[in-house]
Amino acid sequence: MKDRRQRTLFGERLVERRPQYEAAIERQDRRQISARAARIRWLKRVIPGNVGYILPVETAFVFEEARSCFVYGHFVATIVLAAAFLEHWLISNLNSRGLEKEASRGLAAAIKFARKNKFADPIILDKAEHLRLIRNPFVHLKESDHEHNLTRRTVKFRTDPWVQSEIDARESITAMYAVATYWRG
């Protein structure tokens, strides 16, 4: 059988070297594996399986990517995606009830309308509102002393910003799952 390895112009075998970035990624993965595994174990307790509903592709992707971002420690992305999922879910439920006008007004208005019309448990809507408030400074630039900014909350709760962002991400995941399992339209 013919040797299929690549050779130079002079017949010498080319040695394929592993790119340095691959080795760097592998080292980073080894350092982070126990933290990722702990987050997966936590997720398995909070979200015990599939949501089990037929969702629009975008909504399903948002849900899955929020979970993935959480596992990999991308906590701001988790918060933003979880809020996007809530907005998709609430808006689609309002639309399915023929409430297109109310559905077109955004997440804050959808939560307020759902609360006023008792479409969901107030605890679930409180979680959704809290998520909306902690998401806003990442999506809409706020003043540095705004009460929902991460910096202000870390000072208030005397936590490290990284720790607080993980706490926020965990709350976001639970809010996302609570809405998905509670309010089935």
N, C-alpha and C positions, 0 to 999 in steps of 0.2 A: 504494500500500500504506500502510496506517495505521501511524503511529509507535507502537511498542509499549513504548517506554521509560516508566518511571513518572514521574509529574508530581505536583507539589504541588497543593494545593487551588486555588492561583492560576494553575496551568498551567505553572509553571516546571519545567524538567527536574530530576529528582533526580540528583545526582551520587553514584554509588556509590564510596565510598572503601574502600580496602583496610584491613582492621583492622591495628592496630599489631602485634599478636601474629604475624600472618603475615609481616610484614617482619622481625621479630625471629627467627622460625624460619628464614627464608631466610638471614639473616646467619649464624646459628649453623651451618646446613648448609654454607655456603660455607667457614667456618673449619674444619669437621671432615671435609670431603670427602676430603682426601688420606689422613687416618688411617683412615677407613672403607674407602677403596679398598685400602689396604695390608692391612687385616684380611681383606677379601674375597679378595685374591690369596693370602694365607696359607691361608685356608680352602679355596680351590680346590686347593691342593697337598695339604692334609691330608685333605679329604673331596672326592674327585674326581667326585662325582656323587650320585645318589640312593643311599640305603642299599639300596634294591632289595628290601626285604622288606615283606610285608603286616603292618602294625602296627595295634594298636588305635588308634582316632582320638586318644585322649588321649596315647598314647605318641608317635605321629607329631607331634602338636602340640608336645609337650615338646621333641622333637628339633629341629624347625624353629625354635621360639622360642629355644632355646639358641643356635642359629647366628645368628639375627637379633639377639639381645641382644649377642652378641659383636661383631658388625659395628658396632652403634651405641654400643659402649663401655660397655654395662651389664654390667660384669664380675661383680658379685656375683650378679646374676640368672643370668648364664651358668653360674656355679658351681653354684648351687642347682638350676637346671633340668637341667644335665648329671647331677648326682647323682640327681635324680628319674628321669631316663631310665635310668640304671644300675639303680636300684631296680626300675623297671617291668620292665626286660629280665631281670634276674636272677630276680626273683620269678615272672615268667611262665614262665621256663624251669624253675624248680623245680616250679611247678604242673603244667606239661605232663608232668613225669616222675612225677606222682602224689605229690609231696612237699608237700602243702598245709600240714602242720604246720610244716615248715622254712621254707616261703615266708611264713608269717604272722608271722615274728619280726623283720622289718625288715632293713635293708641290711647292718648289721654281721654279723648272724647268717647272712644269705644268702652273703656273701663268705666267711665262715669255713667254712660248710658246703660251698660250691663248692670251696674250697681243699682241705679234708679229703678230699673225694671226687673230686678231680682232674677237675672239670667244665670247667676252663679253665686256660690257661697261667698259671703263677704270676706272670709279669710283668704280665699283664692284671689279675689280681686285686690285685696290688700297686698298680697305677694306680687301681683302683676304691677301694681302702682309703685311699690318699692323698687322693683326691677327697672321700671321706666325712669324713676328718679336717679338711680345710680348709673344708668346707661347714659342719660342726657349729657353729662359733662364730657363724655368721650365722643359723642356724636355732634353736639352743639357746644361750641366753645363758651365756657362760662368764666366769670371773674375768678381770680385766684382764691378769693375767700368765700366762694359760693358753698352753701351748706352741704351739697351733695358731691363736691369734688373729692377725689380720693385723698388728696393731701389734707384737706380739712377733716375728713373722717378718720384718718390715721392719727391725727393729733387728738381728736375727740376721744377715740377708743384706745389711744396709747398703743398702737400696733405698728408694725413694720408695713410699709406699702405693699410689699409682695404678699405678706400674710393676709392683709386686709383684702387684697384683690382676689386671693383664693377663697376667702370667706364669701365675698360677693359672688364669685363664680359658682360656688356651691349653692348659694341661695337662688341664683339665677336658674341653675339646672333643676332644682326642686320646684321652682315656680313654673318653669316650662312643662315639666312632667305633670304637675298638679293640674294645670289648665288642660293638657291633652287628655288626661284620664277623667277629669271631672265633667267638663263641659263638652258633651258630645253632640251638641246641636239638637 
